Amino acid sequence: MNTVYTSFFEEPAVNKKEILRYMSSVGGENDLDSLMDECIEEARSVLEYKVCYCILPLSIDATEIILPCGEITSGDLAKNLRDCKEVIVFAATVGVGIDRLIAKYSRLSPAKAFCFQALGAERVEALCDDFCSGMGENRHLRPRFSPGYGDLPLETQKMIFPLLDCPKRIGVSLGDSLLMSPSKSVTAFVGIQQEVVQ
């Protein structure tokens, strides 16, 4: 049985350019600056930065990734994990609070709701970046790869969720449509690349 770890993170640095990118904003950034500041400040008290993860041995046979918990067929993930003997499987969330703010402001201020959507996306990506940065301190990691990327099916979530026990560990559940709740949550594989001796 593989050990599953749970980690809680401090607030990652906010990247307003990323928030604007998620809002598909071109120009007019000064107009949005005060709106972003309001949303960032209001969200601070409800955001939680949680990750659960485990490290698994793996082997690859063409497009088959063989893990202790099952096999995944994905040429794209197999390519991403080439030369890796282990993989980090993780789930990350910024919690349900941001979803509540989005729901609240979708009635009161659609512009603010849209900004909270973008902020939530930026926050969970920043959390994933911080987690991967920490895990990569003594390891050479491949770029993270999530279900739904390339040919990696969303159904892979059905393997990840019981493996990590996401509902119990970080409060993330998986719906019948394979969407996660809270919505600002991510699951991914991160290959641990073997050192190449030159």
Buried (B, 14 or more C-beta within 10 A) or exposed (E): EEEBEBBEBEBBEBBBEBBBBBBEBEEEEEEBEEBBEEBBEBBEEBBBBBBBBBBBEBEBEEBBBEBEBEEBBBEEBBBBBEEBEBBBBBBBBBBBBBBEBBEBBBEEBEEBBBBBBBBBBBBBBBBBBBBBEEBBEEBEBBEBBBBBBEEBBBEBBBBBBEBBEBEEBBBBEBEEEBEBBBBBBBBBBBBBBEEEEE
